[in-house]
């Protein structure tokens, strides 16, 4: 499957998962919701492997890496992200998430010894500026205080763990590891880590009663986890974790389009300009818009 198709699948799915997440809020502790989501995703992936006769046996050294990647990507990243949104508005988190591109660029260089690609750095700059313009109207609700600082710290921790998980995943895939089996083990380890944390912190275990919670769980599990993360990991294998991370700048735009349809989101001139900058940044990062052309245009 081509990179544009995989990129579109991830962006469209993750851009709509926020709708499903809203149906889960207030029903169960967010940490447990994440744990259940990835546990079910792992079961589906494991069942698929058994049905297709795909071996789940992988070298021991890969299990150590997959456990680390799973704890970072599916455990710590999501746990810190959910917690951060209790203290800061989602717009601020979305803008901050654009910085994950640079986290990936640096970690990829340090741990994988792979070159820093100028197009990704420049494309990320356009994308970050675009995200700032898109969510600029919502920043009027932000008030500086210690609670906000705590929420920002949680969000930054989430993005750092995401970057670490992305880079380790790229290393695992460099060994030729099958994506489905890798995601099975990584999600299994991640879910186990979240459940362990929930037990140690005395999280309240209750059984949700609203059918919407379970419908959302199905969507988040099948589409948000099994399909989207499968496509995401294939992107990492085919074009690197630095370029793949640009998805974090695109799916918030999909979320805004969905919000326009379902919640009546009002667009501003700054929002339109922001979207254009993100699109230009994406074209630069993916090598579709030549840096030489930009220089000649200037």
C-alpha positions as CSV (number, residue, x, y, z in Angstrom):
1,X,0.0,0.0,0.0
2,X,1.4,3.4,-1.0
3,X,2.5,6.0,1.6
4,X,-0.2,8.6,0.6
5,X,-2.9,6.0,1.2
6,X,-1.5,4.8,4.5
7,X,-1.0,8.5,5.6
8,X,-4.6,9.2,4.7
9,X,-5.9,6.2,6.6
10,X,-4.1,7.2,9.8
11,X,-5.1,10.8,9.5
12,X,-8.8,10.1,8.8
13,X,-9.1,7.6,11.6
14,X,-7.2,9.4,14.3
15,X,-9.0,12.6,13.3
16,X,-12.3,11.1,14.2
17,X,-11.4,9.0,17.2
18,X,-12.0,12.1,19.4
19,X,-15.7,11.7,18.8
20,X,-15.6,8.1,20.1
21,X,-13.5,9.2,23.1
22,X,-16.1,11.8,24.2
23,X,-18.6,8.9,24.5
24,X,-16.3,7.2,27.0
25,X,-15.7,10.2,29.3
26,X,-17.2,9.9,32.7
27,X,-18.0,6.2,32.3
28,X,-14.7,4.7,33.4
29,X,-11.3,6.0,34.5
30,X,-9.4,7.1,31.3
31,X,-6.4,4.9,32.1
32,X,-8.6,1.8,32.3
33,X,-10.3,2.8,29.0
34,X,-6.9,2.9,27.3
35,X,-5.9,-0.5,28.9
36,X,-9.1,-2.2,27.7
37,X,-8.8,-0.7,24.2
38,X,-5.3,-2.0,23.6
39,X,-6.0,-5.3,25.3
40,X,-8.8,-6.0,22.9
41,X,-6.7,-4.8,20.0
42,X,-4.0,-7.3,21.0
43,X,-6.5,-10.1,21.2
44,X,-7.8,-9.2,17.7
45,X,-4.2,-9.2,16.3
46,X,-3.3,-12.4,18.0
47,X,-6.5,-14.1,16.8
48,X,-5.7,-12.9,13.3
49,X,-2.2,-14.4,13.4
50,X,-3.6,-17.7,14.7
51,X,-6.3,-17.8,12.0
52,X,-3.8,-17.0,9.2
53,X,-1.1,-19.3,10.6
54,X,1.3,-16.5,11.3
55,X,4.0,-17.3,13.9
56,X,4.0,-15.1,17.0
57,X,7.5,-16.3,18.0
58,X,10.1,-13.6,17.7
59,X,13.7,-13.3,19.0
60,X,14.2,-12.4,22.7
61,X,16.0,-9.2,21.9
62,X,13.0,-8.0,20.0
63,X,10.7,-8.7,22.9
64,X,12.8,-6.3,25.1
65,X,12.4,-3.6,22.5
66,X,8.7,-4.3,21.8
67,X,8.0,-4.2,25.5
68,X,9.7,-0.8,25.8
69,X,8.0,0.5,22.7
70,X,4.6,-0.8,23.9
71,X,5.0,0.8,27.3
72,X,6.0,4.1,25.7
73,X,3.5,4.2,22.8
74,X,0.4,2.5,24.2
75,X,1.0,2.9,27.9
76,X,2.8,6.1,29.0
77,X,2.0,8.3,26.0
78,X,-1.8,7.8,26.2
79,X,-1.9,7.8,30.0
80,X,0.0,11.1,30.3
81,X,-2.0,12.6,27.3
82,X,-5.4,11.7,28.9
83,X,-4.2,13.1,32.2
84,X,-2.9,16.3,30.7
85,X,-6.3,17.1,29.0
86,X,-7.8,17.4,32.5
87,X,-5.7,20.5,33.1
88,X,-5.2,22.2,29.7
89,X,-7.5,22.8,26.7
90,X,-7.2,20.4,23.8
91,X,-6.1,23.2,21.5
92,X,-3.0,23.8,23.5
93,X,-2.2,20.1,23.5
94,X,-2.7,19.9,19.7
95,X,-0.3,22.8,19.1
96,X,2.3,21.2,21.5
97,X,2.0,17.9,19.8
98,X,3.5,19.4,16.6
99,X,6.7,19.6,18.5
100,X,6.8,15.8,18.5
101,X,8.3,16.1,15.0
102,X,11.5,17.6,16.4
103,X,11.6,15.1,19.3
104,X,11.6,12.3,16.7
105,X,14.2,14.0,14.6
106,X,16.6,14.3,17.5
107,X,16.0,10.9,19.0
108,X,16.2,9.3,15.5
109,X,19.6,10.9,15.1
110,X,20.9,10.1,18.5
111,X,19.7,6.5,18.8
112,X,19.5,5.3,15.2
113,X,22.4,7.3,13.9
114,X,20.1,8.3,10.9
115,X,20.6,11.7,9.3
116,X,18.5,14.8,10.1
117,X,16.4,15.5,7.0
118,X,16.1,19.2,6.3
119,X,12.8,18.9,4.6
120,X,11.3,17.4,7.7
121,X,12.7,20.2,9.9
122,X,11.4,22.9,7.6
123,X,8.1,21.2,7.0
124,X,7.6,20.9,10.7
125,X,8.2,24.6,11.2
126,X,5.4,25.4,8.7
127,X,3.2,22.9,10.4
128,X,3.8,24.3,13.9
129,X,3.0,27.8,12.7
130,X,-0.1,26.5,11.0
131,X,-1.3,24.8,14.1
132,X,-0.8,27.9,16.1
133,X,-3.0,29.9,13.7
134,X,-5.7,27.2,13.6
135,X,-6.1,27.2,17.4
136,X,-5.2,30.8,18.1
137,X,-8.9,31.9,18.9
138,X,-9.0,29.3,21.7
139,X,-5.9,30.5,23.5
140,X,-8.0,33.4,25.0
141,X,-9.3,30.8,27.5
142,X,-5.9,29.9,28.7
143,X,-4.8,31.4,32.0
144,X,-1.3,31.0,33.3
145,X,-1.2,29.2,36.7
146,X,0.4,26.2,38.4
147,X,-2.4,23.9,37.2
148,X,-1.7,24.8,33.6
149,X,2.0,24.3,34.1
150,X,1.3,20.8,35.5
151,X,-0.9,20.0,32.5
152,X,1.8,21.2,30.0
153,X,4.4,19.0,31.8
154,X,2.2,16.0,31.5
155,X,1.6,16.7,27.8
156,X,5.4,17.1,27.2
157,X,6.0,13.8,28.9
158,X,3.4,12.2,26.7
159,X,5.1,13.5,23.5
160,X,8.5,12.5,24.8
161,X,7.4,8.9,25.4
162,X,5.7,8.9,22.0
163,X,9.0,9.9,20.3
164,X,10.9,7.2,22.2
165,X,8.3,4.6,21.2
166,X,8.4,5.7,17.5
167,X,12.2,5.5,17.3
168,X,12.3,2.1,19.0
169,X,9.5,0.9,16.7
170,X,11.6,2.0,13.7
171,X,14.6,0.1,15.0
172,X,12.4,-3.1,15.4
173,X,11.0,-2.7,11.9
174,X,14.6,-2.3,10.6
175,X,15.1,-5.9,11.5
176,X,12.4,-6.9,9.1
177,X,9.9,-7.7,11.9
178,X,6.3,-8.2,10.6
179,X,4.1,-5.3,11.6
180,X,1.1,-7.3,12.8
181,X,3.2,-9.5,15.2
182,X,5.1,-6.5,16.4
183,X,1.9,-4.6,17.2
184,X,0.4,-7.7,18.9
185,X,3.3,-7.9,21.3
186,X,3.8,-4.1,21.8
187,X,0.1,-3.6,22.6
188,X,0.1,-6.6,24.9
189,X,3.0,-5.3,26.9
190,X,1.6,-1.8,26.9
191,X,-1.8,-2.9,28.1
192,X,-0.2,-5.0,30.8
193,X,1.8,-2.0,32.0
194,X,-1.3,0.2,32.2
195,X,-3.3,-2.4,34.1
196,X,-0.4,-2.8,36.5
197,X,-0.3,1.0,37.1
198,X,-4.1,1.0,37.6
199,X,-3.8,-1.7,40.3
200,X,-1.0,0.1,42.1
201,X,-2.9,3.5,42.1
202,X,-6.2,2.1,43.3
203,X,-8.1,3.2,40.2
204,X,-11.8,2.5,40.6
205,X,-13.0,-0.5,38.6
206,X,-16.6,-0.1,37.5
207,X,-18.6,-1.6,34.6
208,X,-19.9,1.1,32.2
209,X,-23.7,0.9,31.6
210,X,-24.1,3.1,28.6
211,X,-24.2,1.3,25.2
212,X,-22.4,4.3,23.7
213,X,-19.3,3.5,25.7
214,X,-19.1,0.0,24.1
215,X,-19.8,1.3,20.6
216,X,-17.0,3.8,21.0
217,X,-14.7,1.1,22.4
218,X,-15.3,-1.0,19.3
219,X,-14.4,1.9,17.0
220,X,-11.3,2.8,19.0
221,X,-10.2,-0.8,19.2
222,X,-10.7,-1.9,15.6
223,X,-10.1,1.3,13.7
224,X,-8.1,3.5,16.1
225,X,-5.8,0.8,17.2
226,X,-5.7,-2.3,14.9
227,X,-6.1,-0.5,11.6
228,X,-4.6,2.9,12.2
229,X,-1.5,1.7,14.2
230,X,-1.0,-1.0,11.6
231,X,-0.9,1.7,8.8
232,X,1.2,3.9,11.1
233,X,3.9,1.3,11.6
234,X,4.0,0.5,7.9
235,X,4.6,4.2,7.3
236,X,7.5,4.2,9.8
237,X,9.0,1.2,7.9
238,X,8.6,2.8,4.5
239,X,9.6,6.4,5.1
240,X,11.0,6.7,8.7
241,X,9.5,7.8,12.0
242,X,10.4,11.5,11.5
243,X,8.2,11.9,8.4
244,X,5.5,9.6,9.8
245,X,5.2,11.8,12.9
246,X,3.8,14.6,10.6
247,X,0.5,12.8,11.0
248,X,0.2,14.6,14.3
249,X,-0.2,17.8,12.4
250,X,-2.7,16.5,9.9
251,X,-5.3,14.6,12.0
252,X,-6.2,17.7,14.1
253,X,-7.4,19.3,10.8
254,X,-9.6,16.2,10.1
255,X,-10.9,16.6,13.7
256,X,-11.8,20.2,13.0
257,X,-13.6,19.2,9.8
258,X,-15.6,16.7,11.8
259,X,-16.3,19.3,14.5
260,X,-17.6,21.6,11.8
261,X,-20.2,18.9,10.8
262,X,-21.2,17.7,14.2
263,X,-20.5,20.6,16.5
264,X,-20.8,23.7,14.3
265,X,-17.2,24.7,14.6
266,X,-16.7,28.3,13.3
267,X,-13.8,28.9,10.9
268,X,-11.7,32.1,11.0
269,X,-9.3,33.5,8.5
270,X,-6.4,32.5,10.8
271,X,-7.8,28.9,10.8
272,X,-7.8,28.8,6.9
273,X,-4.3,30.2,6.7
274,X,-3.2,27.7,9.3
275,X,-4.6,24.8,7.3
276,X,-2.8,26.0,4.2
277,X,0.5,26.3,6.1
278,X,0.1,22.7,7.5
279,X,-0.6,21.5,3.9
280,X,2.5,23.3,2.6
281,X,4.6,21.9,5.5
282,X,3.3,18.4,4.7
283,X,4.3,18.8,1.1
284,X,7.8,19.9,2.1
285,X,8.3,17.2,4.7
286,X,7.2,14.5,2.2
287,X,9.5,15.8,-0.5
288,X,6.6,16.9,-2.7
289,X,7.6,20.6,-2.6
290,X,11.2,21.2,-3.4
291,X,13.3,23.3,-1.0
292,X,15.2,24.6,-4.1
293,X,11.9,25.8,-5.5
294,X,11.1,27.6,-2.3
295,X,14.5,29.3,-2.4
296,X,14.0,30.4,-6.0
297,X,10.6,31.7,-5.2
298,X,11.9,33.8,-2.4
